[in-house]
Amino acid sequence: MVTKMKTAKVAERIRTLPPYLFATIDELKNEVKKSGVDLIDLGIGDPDLPTPIEIVKSMQKATKDSSNHRYPSYQGSFDFRNSCAKYVKKRIGVNLDPDKEVLALIGSKEGIAHLPLAFVDPGDKVLVPDPGYPVYAIATRFYGGEPVMMPLLEENNFLPDLDKIKAKTWNQSKILFLNYPNNPTGALADESFFKLAIEKCAKYGVLLAHDAAYFEVYSGRKRPLSVLEIEGGKDVSIEFFSHSKSYNMTGWRLGFAAGAEYAIQTLGRVKNNVDSGAFTAIQQAGITANEMLAKHRNDLRKVYSNRRKAAIRVLKKAGFDVFDDGATFYVWIKTPEGYTSSEFTMKALEEAHVVVTPGNGFGESGEGYFRLALCATEKRISEAVARLVKLV
Ligand SMILES: *Cc1c(COP(=O)(O)O)cnc(C)c1O
């Protein structure tokens, strides 16, 4: 018998990881829940609505076809890539070669997390929005890269100030991550901003990685833009699209990347050696989703837009400072005078029994804000907001 058991030492990149934001909140949430109170969870951005039945049926049919039971093609089936290219053409009028400029993903997070593996050598820099989706910075670190945080400030409509970044930093950078409609702020980017981003990336040889996970989630006042539809954009960019938020399909794990051939092909080489692609039956369901967009999108917009209005009206009336570009299913709100993000989140949880997300969990520049996810019924959202209003 072994007298003294030894275990493997965990890699430094894991040991030095910050705690996953939602895991920490989950722990506190479960504690409050144990006391039996009626907790309203507006913390995580995960649609409460079901996947449209047409998509579910399409998947059921596809699972019965045994040819779908074998290894998928790592870059995605031609039919899926072709359907994604058609969707892009229809939405923004851009032609894509489905063989060279489209890649199926196992959810867009998968593609985003693998991108630095394709482009970042140890010591390289990656430009990352702050506040932002945590995957950009963490995936960069995993491969030895150095994230350079770009503050998203309200006075700048939550766009990074690209002119402020020094030429030296641009020269050392490989990727510029952007995300509009933006999580967590809900901000949209305009054409002049994307033009500047494309110009900088072309000048300094940086890959523009645009996370368009919320491309279809907007109220309709202003349409989100794709970097691919802006002059020169397709040559320097990779854009990440996701079926998750557009079709209430977060659990299915499906998305696609589109853009510059060199970027798509290089990310494809990574995936070829890491995973074997998305289940073909799920891609089949994704084709159905792409084709039903026009009908489904209107329903989706109506739901979120009603929820947004209900929440914002009450919050504003009570004096909360709310940012509203009408996009994503998030509401980004300043914490009341005298509270840090964490303090207000704790108060909301313990006294109002409402789960919100502290802004600083998305980066230093998120301090002083909290985020609501409109992923509950309008009735529950109204109840949650009424409780928050009573707190202050
Ligand atoms: C939800 C989300 C994603 C991930 O989407 P999946 O396609 O489900 O992996 C990517 N980026 C942002 C900003 C998100 O909020």
The ligand as an ORCA input file, in Angstrom:
! r2SCAN-3c Opt
* xyz 0 1
  C     -23.779     34.499    -23.989
  C     -22.569     35.129    -24.572
  C     -21.717     34.413    -25.419
  C     -21.738     32.918    -25.541
  O     -22.658     32.390    -26.316
  P     -22.656     30.874    -26.709
  O     -22.858     30.910    -28.174
  O     -23.784     30.265    -25.955
  O     -21.354     30.248    -26.357
  C     -20.678     35.078    -26.039
  N     -20.466     36.367    -25.805
  C     -21.238     37.075    -24.981
  C     -20.933     38.508    -24.757
  C     -22.298     36.470    -24.325
  O     -23.024     37.179    -23.449
*
